[in-house]
């Protein structure tokens, strides 16, 4: 049974920051000399990001108050306190918009799926959504945690399984991330790339089981998952004393080039399709090299990644919500279907969703 997407909502911190200004601010915090600042500006310019949203700027902070005097920045405890303060309101705005667009009364929702990898708190922001949206207190909750950039695709699989087993269910899925909480300024190249790419935001969708009345609605009809062999260290995400530390191997694009096509052909074949049959690609924009690798290995047209590049340019990499921003963009322009949504996360793991 398919999962009909009835409405999507998105939310970002209020004020965007240009990539050039972000590079300038980073150089100030890191204490760069003029030559280092120039090199950093070039690196930031190569990311494909034009602007993004960072929650700290909502309060007028140039950088977190605890960053001064330590290139590693504030403690994990300080960062988690900020996560708890900020993630709820951002998730609420996205979920409220999704409900409004769906035309569904929130009190009739039966299941709530939340997704996040940038913070932990209990109770989580799911309880805040139940209270502020006046959802039924008997709503059934599931949290998808620490899955990285493909987390919302895992959430879609959970939602589809729910409506498959309980056809009368209505699901709210909400993914929210505060990636900027984990920025550090110690000069490590991998961390510098992370600082240059990631941003904050939330996205939500309301869904139900597909039916004849939803014939024109975008519906998730299949999910796929694949762990690339011998890639455990290619992408990691670990909790440290000064935030969560991400490592991203320069081998990731090569791993995608060498492994994705064979698996994708097989998975699509199981669903009666070929790569050429796919009308639109919603590929998580982890960075320009990742998008290039997907396009090359699947032999796609030059404009197949255009929507993903636009999301990367305007929002940066928001981790798990990003794929929902991209699906929303494709739905609004009535892109051709079937659509394949694709994301990559720690492992290196591939997650996919087929949308008709």
C-alpha positions in Angstrom: 0.0 0.0 0.0 1.2 3.5 -0.8 1.7 6.4 1.5 -0.1 9.5 0.1 1.6 12.8 0.9 -1.2 15.2 1.7 0.8 18.3 2.7 4.4 19.4 3.4 5.5 22.2 5.6 9.0 23.6 6.0 10.6 26.0 8.5 14.0 27.7 8.9 15.5 30.2 11.4 14.4 33.6 10.4 17.4 35.3 9.0 19.6 33.7 6.3 23.4 34.3 6.2 25.2 34.6 2.9 28.1 32.1 2.3 30.6 34.9 1.9 29.5 36.4 5.3 29.7 32.9 6.9 33.3 32.5 5.7 34.2 36.0 7.0 32.7 35.2 10.4 34.5 31.8 10.6 37.8 33.5 9.9 37.3 36.0 12.7 36.4 33.2 15.2 39.3 31.0 14.1 41.8 33.9 14.1 42.9 33.5 10.5 45.5 35.7 8.9 44.7 37.3 5.5 46.0 34.4 3.5 44.1 31.8 5.5 40.9 33.9 5.3 41.3 34.0 1.5 41.7 30.2 1.2 38.7 29.7 3.5 36.6 32.0 1.3 37.5 30.0 -1.8 36.6 26.7 0.0 33.2 28.1 1.1 32.6 29.2 -2.5 33.1 25.7 -3.8 30.3 24.2 -1.7 27.5 25.2 -4.0 25.9 27.0 -1.0 24.8 30.6 -1.6 23.1 31.2 1.7 21.7 29.2 4.6 19.9 29.6 7.9 21.6 29.3 11.3 19.6 29.4 14.5 22.1 31.4 16.5 21.6 34.4 14.4 17.9 34.6 15.5 19.3 36.0 18.8 21.9 38.3 17.2 24.8 36.0 18.1 27.7 36.1 15.7 29.0 32.9 17.2 28.0 30.9 20.3 29.0 32.8 23.4 31.1 29.9 24.8 33.3 29.6 21.7 35.7 32.4 22.7 39.0 31.1 24.0 38.5 27.6 22.7 38.7 26.5 19.0 36.5 23.5 20.0 33.7 25.7 21.2 31.2 25.0 24.0 30.6 21.7 25.7 28.2 19.1 24.5 25.9 19.9 27.4 25.7 23.6 26.4 24.9 22.5 22.8 22.2 20.1 24.0 20.6 22.9 26.1 20.4 25.0 23.0 19.0 22.1 21.0 16.2 21.6 23.5 15.4 25.4 23.5 15.3 25.8 19.7 14.2 22.6 18.0 10.6 22.6 19.3 9.5 26.0 17.9 11.1 25.2 14.5 9.5 21.8 14.3 6.1 23.3 15.3 6.1 25.8 12.5 6.8 23.1 9.9 4.2 20.7 11.3 1.6 23.4 11.5 2.1 24.4 7.9 2.0 20.7 6.8 -1.4 20.3 8.6 -2.7 23.5 7.1 -1.8 22.4 3.6 -3.2 18.9 4.1 -6.6 20.1 5.3 -6.5 17.5 8.0 -7.7 18.2 11.5 -4.7 17.5 13.8 -6.9 15.8 16.4 -7.6 13.0 13.9 -3.9 12.1 13.5 -3.2 8.6 14.7 0.6 8.4 14.5 3.5 10.8 15.0 7.0 10.1 13.6 9.8 12.4 14.5 13.4 12.5 13.1 16.5 14.1 14.4 20.2 13.4 14.7 21.6 16.7 16.0 20.4 16.6 19.6 18.9 14.5 22.4 16.3 15.4 25.1 13.6 13.6 26.9 10.8 14.4 26.6 11.5 15.2 23.0 10.0 17.7 20.7 7.3 15.2 19.8 5.5 15.9 23.1 5.7 19.6 22.3 4.0 19.0 19.0 1.2 17.0 20.7 0.6 19.9 23.1 0.9 22.9 20.8 -1.0 21.3 17.9 -3.6 19.9 20.2 -3.1 16.4 18.9 -4.9 13.5 20.5 -2.9 12.5 23.6 -3.4 8.8 22.5 -1.4 9.4 19.3 1.2 6.7 18.8 4.8 8.0 18.7 8.0 6.8 17.0 11.3 8.5 17.0 14.0 7.9 14.3 17.3 9.1 15.9 20.9 9.5 14.8 20.4 8.2 11.3 22.0 11.3 9.6 21.1 12.8 6.3 18.8 10.0 5.2 16.8 10.0 8.4 13.6 11.4 6.9 13.7 8.5 4.3 13.8 6.1 7.2 10.8 8.0 8.7 8.9 7.6 5.4 9.5 3.9 5.6 8.1 3.8 9.1 5.1 5.9 8.0 4.4 3.7 5.0 4.6 0.6 7.2 2.1 2.1 9.6 -0.5 2.9 6.9 0.1 -0.5 5.3 -0.8 -2.3 8.5 -3.5 0.2 9.6 -5.2 1.6 6.5 -7.3 4.2 8.4 -4.3 5.8 10.1 -3.1 9.3 9.5 0.6 10.1 10.1 2.5 13.3 10.9 6.2 13.0 10.1 8.5 15.8 11.3 12.3 16.1 10.9 14.2 18.8 12.6 17.9 19.6 12.8 20.2 22.2 14.3 23.4 21.2 12.6 25.1 24.6 13.4 25.2 23.6 17.1 28.1 21.3 16.2 30.3 23.7 14.4 33.9 23.9 15.6 36.7 26.2 14.5 39.9 24.3 15.1 41.3 24.2 11.6 40.7 20.5 10.7 39.8 20.3 7.0 36.9 17.9 7.5 35.4 20.1 10.2 35.9 23.1 8.0 33.9 21.5 5.2 31.2 20.6 7.7 31.0 24.2 8.8 30.8 25.3 5.2 27.9 23.0 4.2 25.5 22.4 7.1 22.6 24.5 8.3 19.4 24.4 10.4 15.8 23.7 9.5 12.7 21.5 9.9 10.2 19.9 7.5 7.1 17.9 8.1 4.5 16.1 6.1 1.0 14.7 6.7 0.2 11.4 5.1 -2.4 8.6 4.9 -2.9 5.4 2.9 -3.2 5.9 -0.9 -6.7 5.4 -2.3 -8.8 6.3 -5.4 -9.5 9.7 -3.9 -5.7 10.3 -3.8 -5.0 9.3 -7.4 -3.3 12.6 -8.2 -1.4 12.8 -4.9 2.3 11.9 -4.7 2.5 8.6 -2.9 5.5 6.6 -1.6 5.0 3.1 -3.0 8.4 1.4 -2.2 11.4 1.9 0.0 15.0 0.6 -0.5 18.1 0.4 1.6 21.7 -0.6 0.9 24.9 -0.6 2.9 27.9 -0.1 0.7 30.5 -2.9 1.4 33.7 -2.0 3.3 32.6 1.6 3.9 32.1 1.7 7.7 34.5 4.6 8.1 33.5 6.6 5.1 31.0 8.7 7.0 30.8 8.8 10.8 28.9 10.8 13.4 30.0 10.5 17.0 29.3 12.3 20.3 32.4 14.0 21.7 33.0 16.4 24.6 32.5 19.5 22.3 29.5 18.5 20.2 29.0 15.8 17.7 32.0 15.1 15.4 31.3 14.2 11.8 33.9 12.7 9.5 33.3 12.6 5.8 35.9 10.7 3.7 36.9 12.1 0.4 36.3 8.6 -0.9 32.5 9.0 -0.6 31.9 10.2 -4.2 34.0 7.3 -5.5 32.1 4.8 -3.3 28.9 6.2 -4.8 30.2 5.9 -8.3 31.3 2.3 -7.9 28.4 1.0 -6.0 25.1 2.9 -6.5 24.2 2.0 -10.1 24.2 -1.7 -9.7 22.0 -1.6 -6.6 19.7 1.1 -8.1 19.1 -0.9 -11.2 18.3 -4.0 -9.2 15.9 -2.2 -6.8 14.1 -0.3 -9.6 13.8 -3.6 -11.5 12.1 -5.2 -8.5 9.5 -2.4 -8.9 9.1 -2.8 -12.7 11.3 0.2 -13.6 14.6 1.2 -15.2 16.7 4.2 -14.5 15.4 5.7 -17.7 11.8 5.4 -16.5 12.4 7.8 -13.6 10.9 11.2 -14.2 12.5 13.2 -11.4 15.4 12.6 -8.9 15.2 14.0 -5.3 18.8 13.4 -4.3 19.9 14.7 -1.0 22.4 17.5 -1.7 25.2 16.4 0.7 27.5 18.5 -1.4 28.3 19.1 -5.1 30.7 16.2 -5.5 28.0 13.8 -4.2 25.5 15.1 -6.7 28.0 14.9 -9.4 28.8 11.3 -8.5 25.1 10.3 -8.5 24.5 11.9 -11.9 27.7 10.3 -13.4 27.1 6.8 -12.2 23.4 6.7 -13.2 24.2 8.4 -16.5 21.5 11.1 -15.9 20.9 14.3 -17.9 22.8 17.4 -16.8 19.7 19.0 -15.4 18.7 15.9 -13.3 20.3 17.4 -10.2 19.1 21.0 -10.8 16.5 21.0 -8.1 18.9 19.5 -5.6 21.5 22.1 -6.4 18.9 24.9 -5.9 18.0 23.5 -2.4 21.8 23.3 -1.6 22.3 26.8 -2.9 19.4 28.4 -0.9 19.5 26.3 2.3 22.7 24.4 2.6 22.7 20.8 3.9 20.1 20.6 6.7 20.7 16.9 7.2 17.4 14.9 7.6 14.8 17.5 6.6 16.6 18.4 3.4 15.0 15.6 1.3 11.5 16.9 2.3 12.4 20.4 1.2 13.4 18.9 -2.1 10.3 16.7 -2.5 8.2 19.8 -1.7 9.9 21.7 -4.4 9.3 19.0 -6.9 5.7 18.6 -6.0 5.1 22.4 -6.3 6.4 22.4 -9.8 4.5 19.2 -10.7 7.7 17.4 -11.7 7.4 14.2 -13.7 6.9 10.9 -11.9 7.9 8.4 -10.9 10.3 10.2 -8.6 13.2 8.6 -6.7 14.2 10.2 -3.4 17.8 9.2 -2.4 20.0 9.9 0.6 23.3 8.8 2.0 24.2 8.4 5.7 26.8 6.9 8.1 27.9 3.5 7.0 28.1 4.4 4.0 24.4 3.6 3.8 21.9 4.4 1.0 18.2 5.0 1.6 15.7 5.4 -1.2 12.0 6.0 -1.7 9.9 5.5 -4.9 7.2 8.0 -5.3 4.4 7.8 -7.9 
